[in-house]
Every structure is written in C-alpha cells, then in structure tokens.
Amino acid sequence: MRIALALGDAGGVGPELAAKLLAHDDMKALDVIVVGDARVLEMGARHAGVTLDLPRIGADQVGPDMAPGHVLLDLENCAVDGMTLGQSSAHAGAASLQNFGCVLQLAGAGIADAAMFTPFNKHSMRAGAAQLCRRDRLHRRGAERRSQRARVQRPGGGLERPA
C-alpha cells in the first residue's frame, strides 16, 4: 500500500506530526510519498526531536513503478524563514492547498492507494486560496494575451494561427 501524505499548515502542528508519524516504527514498512516543502518537514523534524532521511524526488519521478519506501516530493512551495508558529498566513495556506491538491491527484491517478494530511489552518487556507486565485487569474490573462497575439486575421474574416 502506498500512502500520499500532504504536509498541513507550516505554522501549526502539521509538520511536527508528520515527522513523528514518519519516524514511528509502524510507518517504516509502508510506502509513503510525503508532499510538501522539504524545509517545512525539516522544521517539523527538529520540533519533534526526530531524524528523517527521506530521498527527495521531483514530479517527473512520480509514478506507479516507484521504488518502495518513504520519499519526499519537494514542491519547494513554503519558505519557513520569517514564519511565526501559531500564526496563520496566506503563504502557508497556499502551500497547504497545493500539497493537498497534489495528494488528491496522486490518489486519483492510482499512484497512491490512500491520501492523508496533517492539520490545516482554515484561516490560512482561505487567505492562501485568494492568493492562488489572484496568481491564477494573472497567469490566465497573460496566456490569453499571448494567444490573442498569436492569432492573425485571415483574408476571409476568420482567425488562423501564423505558420
């Protein structure tokens, strides 16, 4: 059984709980894809007083034929510098949402048999969702503008892409 584990809110207990869980003897025999930022998991391990040595992988290395054991899919999406524990932040909320979305994709694609997550902060997630939506809107607008520039008017009145 392969489990996909999303790191929850970096400003809360999620990283510490994830580190304790991964270090527990009952978890060592399981295949686990930890999804989140390596810096957040390292911070959690320090707070939990455990040592983790998870190989880091990129999205291109994720698949049904992965080697067994624990791995960290490092999304590099949540710097811990300047983060205050116990305080909500849009940055941590956006990372939590990305982590959770990735875990659901892994389970939906059949790469993971189960999806788990450590605690989220609803306030951070709401602020993070707004941040992600703004970023997505800006990205979509830029893509639409590029697409419009790539089209030229045909003599008959229709649109065509330049050769």
N, C-alpha and C positions, 0 to 999 in steps of 0.2 A: 504494500500500500504506500503510495506517495502522497504526502500532505503538502499543500501550499499554505504557508503561514505569512500573513500580512503583518508587518510591524504597525502598531497603532500609533497614537499620538506621541510624538517625541518629547513633548513637555510633560507627559504623565508617567504612569507606571508601566505602560506597554513595553518599552524596550527592556526594562529590568525583568518583567515577567517572561518575555520571550527568551532572554538569556538564561534565566533559571530553568525554563521548560526545556530548552535545547541541551542544557548540561545535565538534566535528570537522567538517571540510568534507564528508566523505562522508554525514553525517547531515542536513545543511542542506536537502537536496532532499526529504527524507522527511516525511511527516505523522506527528507524534508527539503522543500525549496523555500527558503526564507526570502521574502520580497520586501525590499526597502533600501534604506541608505546604510552602508557599512558603518559610517560614523555614528549613527544612531544606535545600531546594535552594539558597537564597541563601548559607547557610553553606558548602555544598559548593563553590559557585562561587568564594567567597573563598579557600577552601583550595586550589582548583585553579588559581587565578590567571586565571580566565576571566570574561567578562561575558556574562550571559544576559539577554535581554529577552523573556520569554515572556508573552503575554497570559494573564491568569487568567480561568478560567471556572467557573461553578457547575454543579452536577449537572443543572440544568434546561436548560443549553445544550449538553449532550452528545447527539449523535445522528448518524445516518448522513449527514446533509446539512451537516455541519460544514465550515467554511472550511478550506482546506489550510494546512499549516504546523505549527509547534510551538505547543502550548498547555499550560497547567498547570491541571489540575483540582485546585484547592487544597482539600484536605479539612480544613485547619486542625486537625490531629489530633496535632501533636507540637511543643510549645514547646521551643526549644533553650536557653532560659535555665536555667542550672544543670546542663546536660548535660555530662558528662565524656567526652571522646573516648577510645575504647578500653575503655570500661566498659559492661557490659550493664545494661539497665534494663527494667523491665516496661512503662514508658511508651513507650519506643522500640519494644519488641517488639509492643505492641498496635497502634501506628501501622503498623508493617511488615505485620502481618496484615491490617489494614484496607486498606492500599494494594494488597496482593496480591489480596485478595478482589475489590476493585473492578476491577482489571485483568482478572481472570478473567471477571467479569460483562460487561465491555466486549467481550471476545473472544467470549464465549458468545452475546451478543446480536447479533453480526455488525457491531458498530460499529468494532471493531479487527480487523485481519487477523492480528495476531501479538501475543503477550504476552511481555514481557521484564521482568526485575527485576535490581536490583543486589544485592550480597551481604546476606544476612540473618545475624543472630546467633541461633543456636538457643536459647541460654540465655535471651536477651531474649524470644524468641518464646514459649517455654514460660511464662515469667512473665507475659507480656502476654496469652497465651491464658487463663490463670487469671483475670487481671484482667477481661478481656472477658466471661468466663463468669459471674463474680460480678455484673457490671453487668447482663448479660442476664437472669440469674435474678431480680434485684431488679426489673427492668423488667417481666418476665413476671408476677411476683407482684402488682405494682401494677396491671397490666392485668386480671389475674384478679379482684382485689378490686373494681375498678371495674365489671367485667362482672357480678359477683355482686350488687352494689348496684343495678345497672340492671334486674335481674330481680325480678319480683314474683310471688307465689303466686296462681294462678287459683283461682276457687271450685271447679272440678272436680279440682284437685290438680296440674295441670301448671303449667309456668312460661310466662310471657309477658313481653315487654318492655313497659314502660309507654309510653303514647301520647304 
